[in-house]
Amino acid sequence: MANETSSPAALAQPGDTQDVQEADTCQYVTFQTGGEVFAVEMAPVLEIIRVPDVVRVPLAPAALDGLSNLRGKILPIISLRHVFGFARSEHDDSTRALVIDIGQPLGFVVDRVTSVVGVEPGRVESVDSIRSSIDTDLLTGIIKDVGGYPMVMVLDFQKLMSGEFQALASLGGDAANLVHLAAQADAEAAEEESDELQLVSFDVAGQEYAIAIEDVQEIVQLPEHIVSIPRAEPHVLGVMTLRQRLLPLVSLRTLFGLPAQAEQEHSRIVVVALGSASVGVVMDNVNEVLRVPRAQVDDMPGLLVREGQMAEIDRICRLDGGKRLVSIITAANLFDHAYIREALKNVELLSDQAGDGQPDTLDDEIDDDEQVVVFRLAREEFGVSIESVQEIVRVPEQLMHVPKAPACVEGVINLRGTVLPVVDLRRRLGLDSIERNESQRVMVFLIAGVCTGFIVDSVAEVLRIHKSAIEPAPRLSDEQAKLLARMANLEKQKRMVQLIEPAHLLAPQDLEGMANLAA
């Protein structure tokens, strides 16, 4: 539904004698909700909008419909029907959201906005004489015979918010605290570098390959439109725009001499970087993020090492007791490939022609980015800092259930000889459970020294998000404020990604139980 907006004053009817502008009157916006008529002083009403699309927030009060983007700012949308205990109803052409400033802008969904009326202060009566389904503690008074209604109740939105939304109402100067909380959580999740390789694995024509995660800038979906490069080799698909710069796209299938195929919905672009140069490598799909002990990584046998233009693969890792072999592509060797160098040269020429060749500026922009793994639960997108992700693996066919395990634990799996407790993140966030499917993945985090896996619906991509797009999330509850303290507001993409702090995924009482399971 379009975000059609209007100012409260525009609702005043020219022929209404109540629409008085004299200094001795107070103006009110009147509206209907659940068959009742209410009013609010016009001063804190910023605007009136159609109800926007929202992002639903786990662990938030039930009256919160979700968060929306209003001209680049995050706006909580609250259902007044739910607050008052009325039955929910479908939105229609009359449904509106009143944007009211209560320390911060909040949107309150009402059935219908009727008018703006001017009322003399002496006409606002006490609520002591009325009894209705509405808690009179939320009212500042009643106005009789105004705007064509025998009685209109004046709502005190500040009191309204001090109940179920107490944390949100007192947000005030908490922004700095939330930023501090996020930084603290990142520090708690940090770990010392170990003797392991962290790899992003992917499939090409049924074969499994991997690239060291430090060489992967991000993983994105294929764009709707790819610009072709004239006289380019067949390996080069063209260029795309990624954060205001040109990125050459190369098909790994064609590069490896494998049969070409049309890009599928699950195809992904892995953006590989070497210094200031970047290239997008198109894969059939991205599988997992793996942590592999260096003892399980071997150099490519000398007889199989390819020379010249096909020397990208120089190591192989052995997983599952040697039953699963993953070829490791080295970024430096990939960039040495003649076709890759030719693609980068073409893009450099295109950038210079467009006056866009500013590598120093781009390097500065990357320093101001945060790399985030984006995953999905239900219809919503969530993200975690890539540094906090130990690995991402498929959900096994069976989870071993353990008696007397913490209630949040679905079971345990054997991850390379280590017992890994697994939690369904849907259940942890109070969402409905779903049947197991091929898209689900287990994301592994290190929490208080214990590796724990969390099942998510799917892992979508790895994004670099500029820090200016990340802001403190509205504080809706104590638990939500710790776990979902920040939000990436990607206005141009019309996306909001809720950022999870893994250090707060487990309740303190569950940490000891997890440690016992993993022991």
N, C-alpha and C positions, 0 to 999 in steps of 0.2 A: 504494500500500500504506500502510495506516495506521501512524502513528508510535507504535506501542504500545511503552511503555518499562517497564523493571523495574530494580530495584537489584540489584547482584551478590549481595548477601546473600540475596535472595529465592530464589535458585537452589539454596541448600543443602538437601539432603535430610535430613529429621529422623532417619531411621534409619541414616545413613551415619556410621560411626565415625570417618571422616576429618574430619568437620566439627567440628573441635575449636576451642574459644574461649579456651583457656588462653593466658597471656601468652608462653609459650615456643614458640608455634607461629606460622607465617606463613600467611596465607590466600592462596589462588590461585584465579583463575577458569580453568577448563579448557574447551577448545573444539576443534573439529575443522575442518581445512581440507585439501582434497585428499587425504583418506584418512589424514592424519597427525594426531596429538593433541598439542596444545600447552597451555601454561599461561602466565599472566601474573599478577604480584602484584596483589592486589585493590586496594591503596591508590590507584594512579592511575586505576583504572577508575571513571568517573563514573556511567555507566549503560549499559544494554543496550537497543537499540531495534530495531524492524523496519527494514529497509533503506528509506530515504525516497526520494522522487523527487529527481532531481538536475538541476542545470544543468551542462552540459559546458563545459569551459574549454579554448580553443585554446592551443597552445604549452605545455601542462602535461605532466608525466611521464605515460607511458602507463598506469601503475598507478592514476592518479587517475580514479575513475569520474565525479566531478564535485563540485559544491558543493550543499549542501542548507541549508534553513532550520530550525534547531532552536530553537524558542521565541524567535525574533527574532535569533538569532546565526547567523553563517555557519559551517557545519561541513563541512570537506573530508571526502569519503568515498573511502577507499582500498581497492582489492581486494588482499587478502592472497594470493589465488590467483595473481594476476599478479606480485606481488612475488617469490613463490617459484618462478615459472616453471611452475606447474600450468596445465592446460587450464581455460579459463573454463567456467562452468556457469550454467544458468538459476537465478535465485533461486526458492526455494520457501517453504513455510510455516515451515521450520526456519531459514532464512537470517537472520542477525542482524548488526548492526553494534555492535562494542564501542567505546564512546566513552571514549577514554583521554586523560588530560591529560599532554601532553609539552610543557610551556611554553604550549601552547594546546590546546583540545580537538580531537581528530581521531577520525573514525569509521573503524574497520577492519572490512571485511566478512568474515565467517567463515561456514562451512557450517552450523555448529551449535554452540551453547553447551551444555555438558553439566552442569557443577555448580560449586560452590565447595567447596574442600577445605582442611583445615588440615594443614600439614606442619611437622614439627620441622626446624630449620635443618640439623641433621646429616644429614638424609636427602636433601638436595640435593647430587647428585654432580657431579663435573667432566665436561665434554663430551669430554675427550681420548680416552675409550675408545669413542666411537661414530663411525660413518661413515654418513651418510644423504644423501638428495638435498638436504637443507637445509644452507646454509652455516653451519657451526658458529660462525662469528664473530658470528652473530646470536643465539646462545644463551648464557645465563648458567649453565646446568646442566641436569641431567635428574633426574627423580623416578621411582623404580621402584615398581611395585605400589601405585598410588594411584588411587582413584576407579574401580576395576574395570579399569584399564589396566596392562599390564606395564611400560610406559615412557611418560612424558610429558616433552616437551621444553619448557623454560622460555625464553620469548622475551624478548629485550632490545629493547623498542620504540624506545628512544633510539638504539641503534646501527642499528636498521632504518631509521630516518628520516634518518640521517646519510649515507646513500648517495644513492639516486635523489632523495630529498626533502630534500637538505641545506639548501636555501634555506628550506624550510618549517620544518625542525627548529630553525633558528637565528633564527626570526622575532623572538622576544623583543621588543626595543624598536624594531623597524623601522617601527612604525606612523607615528611622527612623520616618519620619512624618506620614507615613501610619500606622505604628505600634502604634504610639501615638494616631492617629485618631481612630483606632480600640478599644483601651483601653478606650478612652473617650466615644465612643458609648456604650460600655458595661456598663460604669458607669451611663450613661443617662438612659439606659434601666432597671437598677436595681430598685427594689422596696422593701419596708419594708415587713417583714414577717407578714402575716395576719392570721386570725383565720379560715383557710381553709386547706383542704387536697388536695394535687395535686396527682392525680392517673393516671396510665396507664391502660386503660381498654382493654380487649381482650375477644374473644369468645372461648369456648370449648364445642363442641357438642350442639351448640345452646344456651348455657347458658353464661351469661356475668359475668366476674370476673374482679378484678382490684388489682394492687399492688402499694403501695406508690412509687412515682417517685424517692425518695431519695434512695430506695432499688434497683433500676434498674440501672445497670452499663451501659448497652447498649442493643439494639435490632438489631439482625442481621438475615440475610437470612440463610436457611439451606444449609450446605456445600454439595458438590457433593458426598463426601465420609465420612462416619461415621465409626470409628473403633469400632468393637464390643468388649465388655469385657467378658471374659469367665466366665460362671457360674453366670452371673449377673441376678438379678430379672427382670421380664418382663417390669417393669416400667422404667428401665435404658436402653436407646436406644444405648448407647455407649459413646465414647469421640470424640471430635474434637479438632483441634489446633486453638487457638485464640490468636494472637499476641505472638507466641512462647511459649505458655503454654497450658497444657491440660485442657479441660473443659468437665466435665461430662454432658450428655444430658439426661433429664428425660421427659417422656411423661406425661403431666398433665391428659390427657384422661385416661390412664391406671392407674395413681395414684388415680384418683377419681372413678375407677371402671366403666368407661364409655366405650362404644364400640370403639375398635381401628379402625383407618382408615389410608390409605396411606397418606403421607405428600403431600400437594398440593402446587401450586406455591405461594399462598398467606400465607402459613404457615410461622411462624416466631419463632425465638428463643429469649426469654427474659432472659438476663443474670442477675440473682439475686445475690446480694452480701450480706454477713454478715461477717464483719471483713475482714480477709484475704482470706476467702473461697468464691468461686463462683460456681454457678451451672446454666446450661442452661436449661430453662423450655420451652418445645415445645408447642406452642399454635396454634389453627386453623388459627387465624388471629388476628392482633392487630387493635383495633378500633380507640381509641381517647386518648387524654390527657385531663383529667377532673380536674376542680377546684370545689370542693364540700365544702360548708360551714359545719363546724363541727356539726352544729345544725341538719343537715340532715343525720348524721351518727349515727346509733344505734348499741349497742352491740347485738351480736347474742342472741336470746331468750334462756334462760337456758335449756329448754327442747330439743333444737336442737343442743346444743353444743356437739360436738363429743369428746370423750376422747381417750387417747392413741395415735394411729398412724394417726388419721384423725382429728387433731385439727387445721388445717391450717387456716380455716375461722373463725374469731371471731367477725367480724363487717359487717354490711350491710348499704349501703347508698341508700337513697330514692330520686329518680330523677323524674322529670315531674309530680310533685304532687303525688308521690307514685306509679305511673303506671309503673315505671322502677326501678327494684331493682338490685343492683350490689353488689355481694359478694366480700369482701375485704380479700385477702390472706395476712397474716402477714409473713414477711420473716423469723423472728425468729422461728415461729412455723413450717414453711416449713423445715427449717434446722434441726429441732428436729425430723423430720420424720426418722424412722429407715432406710428406703430405700435410702433416700438422704445421710445420714451419711455413709452408706455402699458404695455408689457410690463415695463419696469424699475420702473415705479410699482407694478404689481401684486406683483412680487417683493419690493419694499421693504415693502409692507404685510404680506405673508406672513412675511417675516423678523422684522418688529416683533412680530407676533402670536406668533411662536415664541420671542421674546426673543433673536434671533440677529443683530440689526442692530448690528454692531460694525465699521464701516469702518476705524477706526484699527488695530484688531487685525489685520484682513485685510491692510492695507497692510504691517504689520510682517511678517506671514507671507510675503508675496510677496518682501520683501527677503531673507528667509532661504531662498528657493528657488533652485534651479539649473535653468535651462531646457535640456532635453536632447532631441535628435532621436533617436528610437528606430527602429532598423532590425533586420531579421532576416537571419540566416544559418542555414540548416538549421532546426532547431527552436528555436534559442536567440535571445534578444533582446540586442542590444548598443545602446549609446548614445554620443553625442558631444555635447559642449557646443555649443549652437546658434551661439555666437560663432565657433567654429572652422569652421563649414560655409560655404564660399563660395557654393555653389549645388548644386542637385540636378536632374539632367536625365535624360531617357530614354536607354536604351542604343541607339545607332544600329544599323541593320540590319547594317552591316559596319564592322569595325575595320581600319584600315590597318596591316599588320604591317611593322615596320621592322627591317632586318638589323642584327645586332650590338647590338640594344637590350638593356638589363638583362633577365635571365631572368624576373623577376617581371612584366614588361610584356606585356599581352595585345596591345596595339597603340596607335595614336594616333587621335584624332578631331579634326575642325575645329570648335572652339567659338568662333563669332563671329570668325573670322579668326585665332584663336590655336591653335597645336598643343598638344593636351592629351594627355599620356601617360595610359594607362588600365591599372590593375592589377586583376586578379580577387582580391577580398579573401578569397574562399574559399581560393584557392591560397596567398595570403600567410599565412593562419592554419593551413595544413596540413589543410584540410577537402577532401572530395571535390568535384570540379567537377560542374556540372549544365549541361543544355542552356539556351540563351538563351530567355527568355520575356518576356511583356508586363509582368510584375510587377517585373522587375529595374530598378534605377536606378543611375546613376553619381553618387556623392557626391564633390564636389570640395573638396579641402582645400589650403591654402597651407602647404607644408612647406619650410623653409629657403629661402623666397623663390620656390619653384617650385610652380605649380598642378598638382596631380595628381589624377586621378579614380580612384575605387575602386568596382567593381561589387559591389552588395549584392543579396540576393534580393528585398527589398522594403523600402520605408520605411513604418513603421507609424503613427507619431504624433509629436507634440511634447509633451513632458510637463514640468510644473513639479514638481520633486522637492525636498522639504524637505531641507536640508543635514544634518539629524539622521539621515536615512535613508541617507546616503552614508558608506561606511566603507572603510578600506583593504582590498583583496582579499588573501586569503592568498597569500604569496609562494611560488610553486610552481617557478619557474625564473627565471633572470636576465632572459630576454627577455620572459616573461610579466609580470614585476614592473614592467617599464618601460612596456609597451604596455597592459596591463590592470591598472593599479595600484589602481583603485577599483571599487567595486560598489555599486549602489543596491539595498538590501534592502527591498522593498515588502511587508512582512509581511501587512498586511490584504488586499492584492490577491493574495497568494501568488505574487509575481513577484520574480525577481532579474534585474536588468539590468546586464550587464558594461559598464563605461565605458572606452572606448578613448581613449588619448592620441594624437591624430593626429601629433604631432611625432615619434613613434617608429614610425610605420607603415613607413617606409623605412629599410633598413639604410644605414649611412654610405657603403658602397661603391657603393650604387645612386644616391645623391643626385647625384653628378657626371653620371652617365649620363642621369638625368632632366632635368637642366639643359640638356644638349646636345640632347636630343630637343625640348625646348620652345623652344630658341633659334631 
